[in-house]
Amino acid sequence: DSSILQITPPSRPMGLIVLPCDSQPSINGYKRIKLKWNHNTEPDMERTLSGEEGLYKRYKIYRSTALDMSYVPDDALAYSENYYDLIATVDINKNSDAAYTDEELISICNTEICTPPNYCIEYPVRYRVQAVDKYDDVSVLSDFVNTRGGSLEAGSGSRNASNETGESETELPLEYSLSQNYPNPFNPETNIRYDLPFGSLVTLKIYDILGKEVYTLINEYREAGRYITGFSGADLSSGIYYYTIRAGGFTQTKRMMLLK
């Protein structure tokens, strides 16, 4: 009965795994963490998308990280989404595998890259997945899956953009984007990546949990490209902070946690 389906949230996704190293895709020269799980089978999970053929199923991907291997990622048995960062909402064709590749983190499988003169900071990562039906009702989160990320270090962070680098890639980004900082939580340094499809006046600001601006990282024109800038919270207190980018009419905010 469709009325019963409409008031019943989907079941939590099952079978979540991290694919082994030999099955992880490489993006920009680095292996990335890839997740896979079992599709939900409820009839009201299927939806159509404008301009797309076939039926799709929607999922939300959540991630929680810790500073290094001496910490455990934030989590909870109930309402665990309050302890994770929502990193993606994906629509997957029902005839394709239910899978997601986290392009923001470098997999620990990159052992050949984490050697001098480079080095990687290994840290734990947890993921959970949430199902979203066509009525936009959501499931409880799946069981978590554990893996490890490797933060490739290429210079020290600072509370200004002096260590900002433009990544050398042959293709320019197609859209504006702001990535989740890494590592997150951090102590005291982290990296923030953003993409510009066009040259733009860029501002990147840090705010505390009350919305008070605590620092301006960037406030100048940038050419189109992919950028990473460092941030140090050495003189800030532990807690939740937000960073907001404004560029060419694009605005986005993400949350980060300083853990000392």
MOVENPE-V707966 format. One record per residue. RES is the residue in three letters. PSI is psi as a letter, one per 40 degrees, with the letter a starting at -180 (* if undefined). NEAR is the number of other C-alpha atoms within 8 Angstrom. D_FIRST is the distance of its C-alpha to the first C-alpha in whole Angstrom. Layout:
BEGIN
RES,PSI,NEAR,D_FIRST / RES,PSI,NEAR,D_FIRST
END
This chain:
BEGIN
ASP,h,4,0 / SER,d,5,4 / SER,d,6,6 / ILE,d,7,5 / LEU,d,9,6 / GLN,d,9,9 / ILE,e,6,11 / THR,h,7,11 / PRO,i,10,14 / PRO,i,13,15 / SER,i,8,17 / ARG,i,12,20 / PRO,i,14,22 / MET,i,10,24 / GLY,f,7,27 / LEU,h,15,29 / ILE,i,8,33 / VAL,h,11,36 / LEU,i,10,37 / PRO,i,6,41 / CYS,d,7,44 / ASP,e,4,44 / SER,e,6,41 / GLN,h,11,41 / PRO,i,9,41 / SER,h,8,44 / ILE,h,8,44 / ASN,f,4,48 / GLY,e,5,49 / TYR,h,9,48 / LYS,i,13,45 / ARG,i,14,42 / ILE,h,15,39 / LYS,h,12,36 / LEU,i,11,33 / LYS,i,13,30 / TRP,i,12,27 / ASN,h,10,24 / HIS,i,10,21 / ASN,i,11,18 / THR,e,5,15 / GLU,h,7,12 / PRO,d,5,10 / ASP,e,10,11 / MET,e,14,14 / GLU,h,12,15 / ARG,i,10,17 / THR,i,9,20 / LEU,h,8,23 / SER,h,4,26 / GLY,e,4,28 / GLU,i,6,27 / GLU,i,6,26 / GLY,a,7,23 / LEU,i,10,20 / TYR,i,13,21 / LYS,h,14,20 / ARG,h,12,21 / TYR,i,11,23 / LYS,h,13,26 / ILE,h,13,29 / TYR,i,14,31 / ARG,i,12,35 / SER,h,14,37 / THR,i,14,41 / ALA,i,16,44 / LEU,d,14,48 / ASP,a,9,49 / MET,e,9,49 / SER,e,5,50 / TYR,i,8,47 / VAL,h,8,43 / PRO,i,10,41 / ASP,h,9,39 / ASP,i,8,36 / ALA,i,7,34 / LEU,d,5,32 / ALA,i,4,30 / TYR,f,8,29 / SER,e,10,31 / GLU,d,9,30 / ASN,e,6,33 / TYR,e,10,35 / TYR,i,11,34 / ASP,h,10,35 / LEU,h,9,32 / ILE,e,9,33 / ALA,i,7,31 / THR,h,8,27 / VAL,i,8,27 / ASP,h,8,24 / ILE,h,10,25 / ASN,h,10,24 / LYS,e,12,21 / ASN,e,4,24 / SER,i,6,27 / ASP,i,11,27 / ALA,h,10,26 / ALA,i,8,29 / TYR,h,7,32 / THR,h,9,35 / ASP,h,8,37 / GLU,e,8,40 / GLU,d,6,41 / LEU,i,11,42 / ILE,h,14,45 / SER,i,12,44 / ILE,e,9,47 / CYS,e,6,47 / ASN,f,11,50 / THR,d,7,52 / GLU,e,5,55 / ILE,d,7,54 / CYS,f,10,55 / THR,i,9,59 / PRO,i,5,62 / PRO,e,4,62 / ASN,i,10,58 / TYR,i,10,57 / CYS,h,10,53 / ILE,h,9,52 / GLU,h,11,49 / TYR,i,13,47 / PRO,i,16,43 / VAL,h,13,40 / ARG,i,12,36 / TYR,i,11,33 / ARG,i,13,30 / VAL,i,13,26 / GLN,h,15,23 / ALA,i,16,20 / VAL,h,15,19 / ASP,i,15,15 / LYS,e,9,15 / TYR,e,7,14 / ASP,f,6,18 / ASP,i,10,16 / VAL,i,10,19 / SER,i,11,19 / VAL,i,9,22 / LEU,i,12,25 / SER,i,11,26 / ASP,i,7,29 / PHE,i,8,32 / VAL,h,10,34 / ASN,i,9,38 / THR,a,8,40 / ARG,i,10,43 / GLY,i,13,44 / GLY,h,13,48 / SER,h,12,49 / LEU,h,10,52 / GLU,h,9,55 / ALA,f,5,57 / GLY,i,5,59 / SER,i,8,59 / GLY,i,12,57 / SER,i,11,58 / ARG,f,10,57 / ASN,a,10,58 / ALA,f,11,57 / SER,d,5,60 / ASN,e,11,59 / GLU,h,9,56 / THR,i,7,56 / GLY,h,8,54 / GLU,h,8,53 / SER,h,4,55 / GLU,i,5,52 / THR,d,4,52 / GLU,h,4,49 / LEU,i,10,49 / PRO,i,11,45 / LEU,e,5,43 / GLU,i,7,42 / TYR,i,10,42 / SER,i,8,41 / LEU,h,12,42 / SER,i,8,41 / GLN,h,11,41 / ASN,i,10,44 / TYR,h,11,46 / PRO,i,11,46 / ASN,h,13,44 / PRO,i,12,45 / PHE,i,14,49 / ASN,h,11,52 / PRO,e,10,54 / GLU,i,13,53 / THR,i,14,50 / ASN,i,12,50 / ILE,h,13,47 / ARG,i,12,47 / TYR,i,11,46 / ASP,h,13,46 / LEU,h,16,47 / PRO,e,11,47 / PHE,i,8,50 / GLY,h,9,53 / SER,i,11,52 / LEU,h,10,53 / VAL,h,13,51 / THR,h,13,51 / LEU,h,12,50 / LYS,i,13,50 / ILE,h,13,49 / TYR,i,13,48 / ASP,a,11,48 / ILE,e,9,45 / LEU,e,5,46 / GLY,e,6,46 / LYS,h,7,50 / GLU,h,9,51 / VAL,e,8,53 / TYR,i,8,54 / THR,h,11,54 / LEU,d,12,54 / ILE,h,10,54 / ASN,g,9,55 / GLU,i,7,57 / TYR,h,8,56 / ARG,h,8,55 / GLU,i,8,55 / ALA,i,12,52 / GLY,a,12,51 / ARG,h,12,49 / TYR,i,11,51 / ILE,h,12,51 / THR,i,12,53 / GLY,i,16,53 / PHE,h,14,53 / SER,h,10,55 / GLY,f,11,54 / ALA,d,7,57 / ASP,e,4,58 / LEU,i,5,55 / SER,i,7,53 / SER,i,8,50 / GLY,a,8,47 / ILE,h,10,44 / TYR,i,12,45 / TYR,i,12,44 / TYR,h,12,45 / THR,h,12,45 / ILE,i,13,46 / ARG,h,11,46 / ALA,h,11,48 / GLY,f,8,47 / GLY,e,5,45 / PHE,h,8,43 / THR,h,8,42 / GLN,i,9,40 / THR,i,9,40 / LYS,i,9,40 / ARG,i,10,40 / MET,i,12,43 / MET,h,11,45 / LEU,h,15,48 / LEU,h,10,49 / LYS,*,7,53
END
